[in-house]
Every structure is written in C-alpha cells, then in structure tokens.
Amino acid sequence: MKTFSSLVLLAVLLVSCQNDDLVPSTEEAVAVSQDSQIKNLTAKTVAGNVPSHDPSTIVKSGVNYYVFTTGDNIPMTYSRDLVNWTWGTSVFTATPSWIKGYVSGFGKNFWAPDVAWFNNRWNMYYSCSTFGSATSVIGLVTAPSISQSAGTTWTDRGVVVSSNSASDVNAIDASILVDGSNVYMAYGSWHAGIGVVQINPSTGKPTGTRTVVAGGNSASWEAPCLVKEGNYYYMFVNRGSCCNGINSTYYIVVGRSTSPFGPFTDKNGVSLRNGGGTTVLASQGNYIGPGHLSRITGTQKGAVHYYNKADNGNPKMEIVYFTWSGGWPTLTY
C-alpha cells in the first residue's frame, strides 16, 4: 500500500567513455564471482546525493555495479565501488502499452524493480500500481547484458502476475531468489499479505500455485526479501509505513523456513502468518524507516533505502551487512 507522493528522480545522464563490458566474458561468470570482487571493500557509507527508493538487488555487469529504483521509467545508477554512484540511463523511454489494460491510471512512475541473472540473461521485474490500490501488475523485461557505456537493450516480456482486489496478494514489490536451478518470486503489500510463487526459468513467469507466507487482512506487510543461507530460507519483510520522510515507521523483520513456501517462523517460533517476525533493522540515528532490503548475490552485503534525517527526510540508499549467529541474521550499516 504505497502512499508516497511521486518521487522526483531527475537522472542527469553522465555518459562515460569507459568500456564496462570487457570483463568477464559471460554474465553468469559475473554473478558467480561477485563475492571475490567486492569482499575487500570496506566503505560503509554511500556517498553523494543520489536519491533512492525501493532499490533493486545490486548486480555487477562488466566493471560496474548497477541498482534500479522506483521512479519515472525505472531510474538506474551505477558505481565501481558501491560508494560513489552516478546517474545512468533509465530502463524505459515509453510505458509499455499493455500495462494500462491492467492498471488504467498508470503513468510512468514504476515501483520497486528487482533484477536477477538466470536463463543466460538479466531478468528485471517491476511493479505498476496506483497509491493505496490493489489493482496492480508485475511486469518483466530482459537483457543479455547491462551496460552504461554501450547501452542496454531491454526486451518487454509482458505481465508476470496481476491483482485486482484487496483479496489478492498485491502484485507489487517482487523479490527474486535464484536457488540453483530453481527460481522463486516473493511479492505483495498489505491487503492479502506476502506470496511466494515458483518461476519457470525459461519464461520468467510463474509455474504452480502461489502460497501466502506472511501477513494478510490488510496488515502492514510489504517489500519482501527472500534469501537462502545454509539450509534455511529467510523471509525479510517490512512492517510499518513508508514514504513519510522522517515520520516513516518502516522496520524490517525476519522469519525462516526449510522451504521457500514456508511456514516462516520467527526466533520465538511465531508464524509470520500470525503476526510473528524478529526485528533485524529499525530506525536509528539519521537512518529513519529502513526498508526494501535486498542482498547482493554471493555476498553478505545488501542494500536498503532509508529516510535521511540529516537531509530533510529524503530517501537514500545504504549498504547493509548480514551476520549470522545460531542460524539467525542481524543487519548492520
């Protein structure tokens, strides 16, 4: 149930002459080698004033990291060090015509993209909705590589899931987990809760039935992040409300399961379907209302947005660190 006013993300395109597609030879090699390429980075603060809301999973393509965010035409920023970020080229130049058949009032303010490498391509999932509505759709575009210097060609793959009433799992906030040969998508916001569905790697579309794993009854659950660590699947989910600057009440809870379809229970054994959830990150200092967690594949690093108390509550991205003890995670900046 996103209720924020449209974020003004004016991307100043700084065209780089660097060739960011020389290494490695395949995108799959990039995904596998991400951990070794970033593990020595020690900076914990994202520099600069680039706004960010609902950051995607940060991915590496060539020499650059890329992150996609909520905003007009899906803004993109890129970085070589996860600290200094530069505006890049947005995903869309025009809204795909099929979207208004699902969400009649949709303009060009796309929400909460996520991107993952499988089927020898980058798969980007994005959300289209209107504020406070369960009439929503998640769409898919794909690309063989992501490049700022050479340009990226995104291919429209159409609708993935849709919703049209409060009894549906709201079709926004996709989180993609690639688990070996299996791919899963968690999604949802308020209304009927958080759902998980298996994705056919060949099509990027759902296969099988959706399972509701958290929330429901219009409670404040949204922005899921599904990850795997060891023998467990972990469902991180936002509680509270976003998008009100320093008055935002977002915080992140977690439950775990031996199955991506749950049941997910917290540290005290309470199901996320029954209001459970162990808090792993909440407001602290200038970091107000952290949310929309993602994890950088193959690493113990991820990203959240937060509302910067030192900058009038404007949304920013920050790198977070996963640590594990007794099979349970904590998140730190």
C-alpha positions as CSV (number, residue, x, y, z in Angstrom):
1,M,0.0,0.0,0.0
2,K,2.5,2.6,-1.2
3,T,1.2,6.1,-0.2
4,F,4.1,8.3,-1.1
5,S,3.9,11.1,-3.5
6,S,5.7,10.5,-6.7
7,L,9.4,10.7,-6.2
8,V,11.1,13.2,-8.5
9,L,14.2,11.3,-9.7
10,L,15.7,13.5,-12.4
11,A,18.6,11.5,-13.8
12,V,21.4,13.6,-15.2
13,L,23.0,11.2,-17.8
14,L,26.7,11.4,-17.5
15,V,28.0,9.4,-20.5
16,S,31.1,7.5,-19.7
17,C,33.8,6.6,-22.2
18,Q,34.8,3.6,-20.2
19,N,34.2,0.2,-21.7
20,D,32.3,-1.6,-18.9
21,D,31.7,-4.8,-20.9
22,L,35.2,-6.1,-21.4
23,V,35.2,-8.5,-18.4
24,P,34.2,-11.1,-17.7
25,S,33.1,-13.0,-20.8
26,T,29.7,-14.0,-19.6
27,E,27.1,-12.6,-17.2
28,E,27.0,-15.9,-15.4
29,A,30.7,-15.6,-14.5
30,V,29.9,-12.2,-13.2
31,A,27.3,-13.5,-10.8
32,V,29.5,-16.3,-9.6
33,S,32.5,-14.1,-8.9
34,Q,30.7,-11.2,-7.2
35,D,31.8,-12.1,-3.8
36,S,35.5,-12.1,-4.6
37,Q,35.2,-8.8,-6.4
38,I,33.6,-6.9,-3.6
39,K,34.7,-8.6,-0.4
40,N,37.7,-6.3,0.1
41,L,35.6,-3.1,0.0
42,T,35.5,-1.5,3.5
43,A,33.5,1.7,2.9
44,K,30.1,1.5,4.6
45,T,28.6,4.8,3.6
46,V,27.1,5.5,0.2
47,A,28.5,8.9,-0.9
48,G,26.7,11.7,-2.8
49,N,23.1,12.9,-3.0
50,V,21.6,10.5,-5.5
51,P,18.1,9.7,-4.2
52,S,17.0,6.1,-4.0
53,H,13.7,4.5,-3.1
54,D,13.0,0.7,-3.2
55,P,16.4,-0.2,-4.5
56,S,16.7,-3.4,-6.5
57,T,19.2,-6.1,-5.8
58,I,22.6,-4.6,-6.7
59,V,24.1,-6.5,-9.6
60,K,27.5,-6.5,-11.3
61,S,27.9,-6.3,-15.1
62,G,31.3,-5.6,-16.6
63,V,33.2,-3.3,-14.2
64,N,30.1,-1.6,-12.8
65,Y,27.6,-2.3,-10.2
66,Y,24.0,-1.3,-11.1
67,V,21.0,-0.6,-9.0
68,F,17.5,0.3,-10.2
69,T,14.9,2.2,-8.2
70,T,11.3,3.4,-8.0
71,G,10.8,6.4,-10.3
72,D,9.9,7.6,-13.7
73,N,10.8,4.9,-16.4
74,I,12.9,3.0,-13.7
75,P,15.9,5.1,-12.9
76,M,19.3,3.4,-12.8
77,T,22.6,4.4,-11.1
78,Y,25.9,2.7,-11.4
79,S,29.2,2.5,-9.4
80,R,32.5,0.8,-9.4
81,D,33.0,0.7,-5.7
82,L,29.4,0.6,-4.1
83,V,30.2,4.0,-2.6
84,N,30.2,6.6,-5.4
85,W,27.1,6.4,-7.7
86,T,26.3,8.1,-10.9
87,W,23.0,8.5,-12.8
88,G,22.7,6.2,-15.7
89,T,20.1,5.5,-18.4
90,S,16.6,4.7,-17.4
91,V,15.1,1.4,-18.4
92,F,12.1,2.7,-20.4
93,T,11.7,5.5,-22.8
94,A,7.9,4.9,-23.0
95,T,5.4,2.9,-20.9
96,P,4.5,-0.5,-22.5
97,S,1.0,-0.2,-23.9
98,W,-0.3,-3.4,-22.3
99,I,0.1,-2.0,-18.7
100,K,-2.9,0.3,-18.9
101,G,-5.1,-2.8,-19.6
102,Y,-4.3,-3.9,-16.1
103,V,-3.8,-0.5,-14.3
104,S,-5.8,2.2,-16.1
105,G,-4.5,5.1,-14.1
106,F,-0.8,4.2,-14.5
107,G,1.6,6.8,-15.8
108,K,5.3,6.3,-15.9
109,N,6.2,6.0,-12.2
110,F,7.3,2.4,-11.9
111,W,7.8,0.9,-8.5
112,A,10.2,-1.5,-6.8
113,P,12.2,-3.2,-9.5
114,D,14.3,-6.3,-8.9
115,V,16.8,-7.9,-11.2
116,A,18.4,-11.4,-11.2
117,W,20.6,-13.4,-13.6
118,F,19.1,-16.7,-14.9
119,N,18.4,-18.3,-18.2
120,N,21.6,-16.6,-19.6
121,R,20.0,-13.2,-19.3
122,W,19.2,-10.4,-16.8
123,N,15.6,-10.6,-15.7
124,M,14.1,-7.4,-14.3
125,Y,10.7,-7.5,-12.5
126,Y,8.9,-4.2,-11.9
127,S,5.6,-3.0,-10.4
128,C,2.8,-0.8,-11.7
129,S,0.0,0.4,-9.5
130,T,-1.7,3.5,-8.1
131,F,-1.5,4.7,-4.5
132,G,-3.3,2.6,-2.0
133,S,-4.8,0.3,-4.6
134,A,-4.7,-3.5,-5.0
135,T,-5.2,-3.1,-8.8
136,S,-1.6,-3.8,-9.7
137,V,0.7,-5.7,-12.1
138,I,4.3,-7.0,-12.1
139,G,5.9,-7.0,-15.5
140,L,9.2,-8.4,-16.9
141,V,11.9,-7.1,-19.2
142,T,15.1,-8.9,-20.0
143,A,18.6,-8.1,-21.4
144,P,21.6,-10.1,-22.3
145,S,23.9,-7.6,-20.5
146,I,23.7,-4.3,-18.7
147,S,26.0,-1.5,-19.8
148,Q,26.1,2.2,-19.3
149,S,28.7,2.9,-22.0
150,A,27.4,0.6,-24.7
151,G,23.7,0.9,-23.9
152,T,21.3,-1.8,-22.7
153,T,18.6,-3.3,-24.8
154,W,15.6,-4.4,-22.7
155,T,13.1,-6.7,-24.2
156,D,9.5,-6.5,-23.0
157,R,8.2,-9.9,-21.8
158,G,4.8,-8.6,-20.5
159,V,2.8,-9.5,-17.4
160,V,4.1,-11.8,-14.7
161,V,1.3,-11.5,-12.1
162,S,-1.6,-9.2,-11.6
163,S,-4.1,-8.3,-8.8
164,N,-7.4,-6.5,-8.9
165,S,-8.9,-6.6,-5.4
166,A,-8.0,-6.5,-1.7
167,S,-8.5,-10.2,-1.5
168,D,-5.5,-10.7,-3.9
169,V,-1.8,-10.7,-3.0
170,N,-1.0,-7.2,-4.3
171,A,1.1,-7.5,-7.4
172,I,4.0,-5.2,-6.4
173,D,7.4,-5.5,-4.7
174,A,8.9,-8.5,-6.4
175,S,11.9,-10.2,-4.8
176,I,13.7,-12.9,-6.9
177,L,15.7,-15.7,-5.4
178,V,17.8,-17.9,-7.7
179,D,18.4,-21.2,-5.8
180,G,20.5,-23.4,-8.1
181,S,18.2,-24.4,-10.9
182,N,15.1,-23.1,-9.1
183,V,13.8,-19.5,-9.2
184,Y,11.3,-18.1,-6.7
185,M,9.5,-14.8,-6.5
186,A,8.2,-13.3,-3.3
187,Y,5.8,-10.3,-3.6
188,G,3.0,-8.4,-2.0
189,S,2.0,-5.4,0.0
190,W,-0.7,-5.0,2.7
191,H,-4.1,-6.4,1.6
192,A,-3.8,-10.2,1.4
193,G,-0.2,-10.4,2.6
194,I,3.0,-11.7,1.1
195,G,3.0,-14.5,-1.5
196,V,5.7,-16.8,-2.9
197,V,5.5,-18.5,-6.3
198,Q,8.0,-20.6,-8.3
199,I,9.2,-19.1,-11.5
200,N,9.9,-21.0,-14.7
201,P,13.5,-20.1,-15.6
202,S,12.8,-20.4,-19.3
203,T,10.0,-17.9,-19.4
204,G,10.5,-15.9,-16.2
205,K,6.8,-16.4,-15.5
206,P,5.1,-18.3,-12.6
207,T,4.6,-22.0,-12.5
208,G,2.5,-23.8,-9.9
209,T,0.4,-22.1,-7.3
210,R,1.1,-19.1,-5.1
211,T,1.4,-19.6,-1.3
212,V,0.7,-16.8,1.2
213,V,3.5,-16.8,3.8
214,A,3.1,-13.6,5.8
215,G,0.6,-11.0,6.7
216,G,-2.9,-10.6,5.4
217,N,-6.1,-8.9,6.5
218,S,-4.6,-5.5,5.3
219,A,-1.9,-5.6,7.9
220,S,1.3,-3.6,7.2
221,W,3.4,-6.2,5.4
222,E,5.3,-5.3,2.2
223,A,8.6,-5.3,0.4
224,P,9.6,-8.9,1.0
225,C,13.2,-10.1,0.5
226,L,13.6,-13.9,0.1
227,V,17.2,-15.2,0.6
228,K,18.8,-18.6,1.4
229,E,21.6,-19.2,3.8
230,G,22.7,-22.7,4.7
231,N,19.7,-25.0,5.0
232,Y,17.2,-22.2,5.6
233,Y,15.2,-19.8,3.5
234,Y,14.7,-16.4,5.2
235,M,11.8,-14.1,4.6
236,F,12.7,-10.5,5.4
237,V,9.6,-8.2,5.3
238,N,8.9,-4.6,6.1
239,R,6.4,-3.7,8.8
240,G,5.0,-0.2,9.5
241,S,4.6,2.6,6.9
242,C,7.0,4.1,4.4
243,C,7.2,7.2,2.4
244,N,6.6,9.9,5.1
245,G,10.2,11.2,5.4
246,I,11.3,11.4,9.0
247,N,7.9,10.3,10.1
248,S,8.2,6.9,8.3
249,T,7.8,3.9,10.6
250,Y,9.2,1.2,8.4
251,Y,11.2,-1.6,10.1
252,I,12.4,-5.0,8.9
253,V,11.5,-8.3,10.5
254,V,12.5,-11.9,9.5
255,G,11.3,-15.4,9.8
256,R,12.9,-18.6,8.5
257,S,11.8,-22.0,7.0
258,T,13.3,-25.1,5.4
259,S,11.0,-24.4,2.4
260,P,10.7,-21.3,0.2
261,F,7.0,-21.7,0.6
262,G,7.1,-21.6,4.4
263,P,5.8,-21.8,7.0
264,F,8.2,-19.0,8.1
265,T,8.5,-18.6,11.9
266,D,10.5,-16.1,13.9
267,K,13.0,-16.7,16.7
268,N,10.2,-17.4,19.2
269,G,8.5,-19.8,16.9
270,V,5.7,-17.5,15.9
271,S,4.5,-17.7,12.3
272,L,4.7,-14.7,10.0
273,R,1.1,-15.5,9.2
274,N,0.2,-14.8,12.8
275,G,2.0,-11.5,13.4
276,G,5.4,-13.0,14.1
277,G,8.7,-11.6,12.9
278,T,12.0,-10.9,14.6
279,T,13.2,-7.3,14.1
280,V,16.5,-7.1,12.4
281,L,16.7,-3.4,11.4
282,A,14.8,-0.3,12.6
283,S,15.3,3.4,12.8
284,Q,18.5,4.6,14.4
285,G,20.2,8.0,14.3
286,N,19.8,9.6,10.9
287,Y,18.6,6.3,9.4
288,I,14.8,6.6,9.6
289,G,12.4,3.9,8.4
290,P,14.9,1.5,6.7
291,G,13.2,-0.7,4.1
292,H,13.1,-2.7,0.9
293,L,16.1,-4.9,1.7
294,S,17.9,-6.8,-1.0
295,R,21.1,-9.0,-0.8
296,I,23.9,-8.8,-3.3
297,T,24.2,-12.4,-4.7
298,G,27.0,-14.4,-3.3
299,T,27.9,-11.9,-0.5
300,Q,27.0,-10.9,3.0
301,K,26.2,-7.4,1.8
302,G,22.9,-5.9,0.7
303,A,21.1,-2.6,0.3
304,V,18.2,-0.7,1.9
305,H,16.6,2.7,1.4
306,Y,16.1,4.9,4.4
307,Y,14.9,8.5,5.1
308,N,17.8,10.7,5.9
309,K,17.1,12.7,9.0
310,A,20.1,14.9,8.2
311,D,18.7,15.7,4.7
312,N,15.0,16.6,5.3
313,G,13.9,13.0,5.2
314,N,14.9,12.5,1.6
315,P,15.2,8.8,0.6
316,K,18.7,7.4,0.2
317,M,20.3,4.0,-0.3
318,E,22.7,2.5,2.1
319,I,24.8,-0.7,2.1
320,V,24.0,-3.2,4.9
321,Y,25.9,-6.2,6.3
322,F,24.4,-9.6,7.1
323,T,25.9,-11.5,10.0
324,W,24.7,-14.9,11.3
325,S,24.6,-16.5,14.7
326,G,22.8,-19.7,15.6
327,G,21.1,-19.7,12.2
328,W,19.6,-16.2,12.7
329,P,20.7,-13.0,10.9
330,T,21.3,-9.4,12.1
331,L,21.7,-6.4,9.8
332,T,24.1,-3.5,10.4
333,Y,25.3,-0.5,8.5
